[in-house]
Amino acid sequence: MKFLMPALLALLPTLIFAQITETPAYEEPESDIIYFKDGKNAPGRKDFITDCVAEMDKDHSPDDPKLDTKGVCGCMIDAIGRNYTYAEYKKLDADGGKKMTREISDKKSPMYKEAIKCVLAHMEPTETKPETGDEPNASASPSIFTDEVKDVFIKSCADAAKKTHEFKSAHVNVNVYCNCTWDKIKEYGLSLADLKDLSDPNSVLFNKIVTPCVSRAMGEEPATTSDTKTEVVEKGKDIIGDNETEHVDLLHTMGVYKLKVKIGGVEKYFVLDSGAGDVFISTDYERELLLEGVIKKADYKSSKLYVLADGKQVECRRVVLNGIQVGGYTVNNITAAITDQKNALLLLGKSFLDKFSNWSIDNSKAQLILVK
């Protein structure tokens, strides 16, 4: 197990391109048995965990992410048992773990994603969360991407991007994209936990790191965004805000405009889509708003049939949203459709825009102009 920690760290850049599912937390084993996929079992689980923890703790450096190493090792031996026969395990473990390390690093092996899941499930929380404003956060914990893993990061990023259909069709320069992504991750001082947000196209970090890097790689000049803090100073029927007019910064990328929207304590980037009759949110975002207490049972409306951009008809559940913050305005009583599509883009449609007496887009400044 001597080479386990470097191998796991080398896999981390792939998180930008893959949605990683949750892995159950490690629990102290009641028995010493390892259960293999061929139905055989053998003692040695506790020894494996003990040796693995000792090697990981010994190789740990201040630049490495903080991990529950016992949890990682317990998760790993359980995954090994699920994916290998007893005979295969003995072969991989015959040379002190070097073959197992190579197996973990091989994208085609069953242990490749299992290793990433184990690390993610047992990382310890960082002391400070990076700011999501325009300025880098100097107080954030040190980035896990040190100079020693830069080459691995760039190669992994480029290999994954070249296989992505969207990158191919948009003629994205993957080398420019990957180097830009590396620089921004270091600039913002991201921790291991923060990288999970980069797989969500609606998250703030995605739109501050991945989106502008794609624009740069396509030869576009990405518009900047500002983090205007909303202060509610007066009450209105559906629009609350101090000014008669608001200029909201837009992010232009791949032919669409995005803008930052905050509902309750949840902040996401929405695509500005005047062709959509309503605001569209995903079931994942719905769940976040339910947990925040923004959505209540009484807010739901009857379902409605919608025609999507590709001509398909889908029936969506609907809900009335309140407290939608855009720029200096807070808007209430907005109908939103809920889509079940995984990782669906969030859309800010006509049910929001029609609340205003006038709205327009200033393309030269990349701004949405809202008039009460």
N, C-alpha and C positions, 0 to 999 in steps of 0.2 A: 504493500500500500504506500510505499515511499513516494511515488510520483502522483498520488491522487489529487492533491490540492492544485498543482500547476495545471493538471489536465482539466479540472473543473473550471478553473478561472479562464482557461482558453476557450471554453464553450460559451461564456457569458455574452459575447457580442451578438450571438444569434438571437438573443431575446428581442432585438429590434424588429425582427422579421417573422417571429412566430408567437402565437398566443399560447402561453403555457398554463395548463390547468393546475388546480390546487392539488397538493399531495398531503395526505393525512399526517399529522404531527407524530413524531416518534414517541413511543411509550416503552418503558423499561420491560424487557422480555421476561415472561414468566418461566420460560423454558430455554434451554440451550440449543434447541433444534432449528436447523435450517430446512425449509420445505422447498423442494425443487419441482419444476413443472412436469417432470416425468413421474411424479408420485413418490419418489424416493425422498428420504430425509436422513439427515446426519447431524451429529453434534458439532459444535464449533461456532455458534452464533455469537456468544459472549466474547470468545477469544478474538473473533474477527473485529468486533466493535472496539474492544480494548486496544488491539494493535493499530487499527485504523485511526482512532482518536489520538494515540500517542504520536503517530507519524504526522497527522495534520497539525497538532499543537506544536510539534517540534519545528515544522516548516513554516509556521505562521509568521508573518511580518506585519509591521504597522500599516502597510499599504493594502493588505488583504482585507476583504469584508469580514465583519464580525459574524461568526457562525456558531450555532450550537453543534459542535463537531460530533457529539454523541448522537444527536438527532440525524445528522447527515449520514453517519456511518451505519446507524440502524436502518435508515431508509434504504441505503445502498444494498445492504445484504438481503433485505426483503425483496428488493427489485431484482437482484441477481437470481434469487430463488425462483421468482415468477417467470423469468425469461430464459433460464438455462436448465439443462439436465444436470444431474450430479456429475456425470462423466465430463461434460463440457466445462463445468466449474473447476474440476480438479486440473484440467489442462491449462486453463487460464490462470490459475493460482500457483502453478508449479514453479515459476521462477521469481517468486517473491512479489508478484503483482504487476510486473512490467507488461505482460500480455494483457492483463485486465485493463491497464491504463491505456494501451493502444486501442483496445476494444471500445472503451468509453469515448475516445476521441474520434472514432470512426462514425461518420454521419449515417452510415447504413446499418449500424449495429443496433440491436434493441435497447442497449444501455445508454445511447447518446442522449435522448430526451429525458430518460429516467434520471440521469445524473443532474441535469439542469433543474428538474423538478425537485430533487432532494435538496439542492442548495437553496432554491427559492423558498421551500417550505420551512427551512430551519435557519434562515438568516435572522440575526437579531436586529431590532429597530435602531435606526440611526438617531443620534441625539438631536439633530436639527434637520428639518426638511428644507430642501432648496426653495428659494423664493421663485415665484412664477412670474415675476415682473420682468421689465426689460433689462434690468441690470443683473449681472452675475452675482451670486451670493458668496461673498468671501468667507462667511462663517460656516458654510456647509462642510460636512465631513469630507475627508480627502477622497478624490475619485479613485475607483478601483482600476481605472485604465491608466496605468503607469507607462513610462517609455518602454519598459520591458515587454509589454503585451501589445504595443501599437501595431507592429507588423502582423500579429495574429488577428487583431481586430480588423484591420483594413482588408486582409485577404478573405476573412470570413464574411465580412460585409459585402465585398465585391462579388464573391461566389454566389451568395444568396440573392443579391440584387439582379445579377445577370439571368437568374432563373425566374424572375418575377415578370409575369405577363405585362403588368402595367408599366414597368420600367422599360421593357422592350418596345412596346407600342408608342410610348412617349419619347423614345430616343434619349433617355436619361444617361448622362455621362457618369457611370458608376464610380469611377475613381474620384471625380470631383465631389460626388455625393458622399462617399465614404470618408474622405478626408475632412469634408465640412462637418459631418456628423461627429467624427472624433474630436475635432476642435471645439465644437459646441458643448459636448459632454464634459470635456475637461474644463471649459470656461465656466460652466454652471456648477462644477464640483459635485456631480451626481454620485449618489451611492447606489449600491446594488438594488435596493428596494425601489428606487425611483425609476429604474429601467423598465419596469413592468408597464408604466404609463405610456411608454413609447410605442406600444402595440395598439393603443387606442387612438384612432384618428380624430376623435373629438376632444381629447385631453389637451390641457394647456401646454404641457411639455412637448407633446407631439407637434403642436403647431408652432412652437418656438424653436424646435430643433429639426425635426424631420421635414416639415413643410418648406421652410426657407432653404434648406439644403437641396431639396428636389428642384425648387425654382432656380437656384444657382446652377445646378447641374444641367438645367435645360436652357441656360443662357438668359433667364429672366431676372429682373431686379425685384426681389420680393419687397412688398410694402411692409412698413414697420407697424407695430401695434403699440398701443399705450394702455396702461392699466389705470384707467380713470376710476377713482373711488366714488361710489354713488352715495350721496347724502340726501335722504328724504327730508325735505324742509316744508312741504305742504301736501295737503290731501287733495285728490281730484277724483273724478268718477272712475276712470280706468287708467289714467296716466298721472303718475306722481313725479314731480321734478320742478326744479327752480327756474329753468330757462324755457323760453318760447321755442328755441331751436337748439338742437344738439348735433354736433359733427362727430360721428363715430368712426374711428379708424378701422379700415378693412384690410384683410390679408389676401392678396391676389396670388393664386397658384393654380396651375393647370386648368386655366379657363374659368375658374369660379372664384367668387369672393367668400371669405369666411370672416366671422366676427365673434368676439368673446361675449358670451351670455352667462349670467349668474342667476341661478334660481335657488333660493334658500342659501345654504352654504356650499352648493355644488356648482362649480365653474367649468364650462365646456366651450368648445368652439363649434358654432353652427354654420352651415352653408346658407348664405342669403339666397333664397329661391322665391322670386316673385311669381313664378309659375305654379307654385304649390298652394293649394287653397287654404291649407292649415299649417300650423307648426307640426313637425314630425319628430317624435322622440323614439328611442329604442326601449325594449323591455328592460335592458340593463340600467338605463338612465331612470326609467320609471321606478325600478327597485331602489335606486339611490334616493330618489325624491320621497318615496314612501318611508324609508328609514329616517330621512331628515324631518319627516312630519309635514312636508310641503303638500303632499297629496293625501286626501282623506277619502273615505268611502263615498261620501256625499258628492264628491267632485266628478265622479264618473258619469258619462252620458251614454246614450245608445250607440252601437257600432254603426259604421258607415262604409259604403263601398267606394274605393278610390281607384283611379286609373293612374298607374305609374308611368314614368317617362318612356319605358320600353313597350307600353301598350297593354301590359298585364293589369288585370283587375284583382284587387285584394280587399278583403274586408278587415278593417282595423277597429280596434277598440278606441274609444275617445275619452278624454279627460279635460276638465277645465283647470288651467294653471293660473296661479296668482303669484305676484312678486317676481316677475321676469325683469331682471336688471340689464339694461343695455345703455351704455354711456351713462349719462346723468339721469336717465329716466327709469322708473319702476312701473311696469305695466301689469294690470290685473285683468282677469276675466278673458283669458285667451284659450281658445279651443285647440287641443293638440291631439293628433292621431298617434297611436302607438304601433310601431312595426315590430314584428317578431324576427326580422332578418338579423342575423348575427353581425356585430360590428357595423351596423347600418349608420350612415352619415346622419347627423342631426340637421334638420332643415328649419329655417326661420321663414315661414310663408306668409300668405295674405292675412290670415287671422290675426297676426301681429301687426303687419304694416297698415292694415285698414283701420287700426285704432287712431292713426294720426291724420290730421287734416291734409298733410302733404308729406311726401317723402321723395328723395331722389338720390342718385349716385353721382358723385364727382369723380370721374375716372382719372382725371389728372392728379388728384390728391389721394385717390383710393379711400374715399370717405362716404359713409352713408349719412345723408342729411335728413333729420327727422324734425318735423314741425308739429307742435301740439295742435 
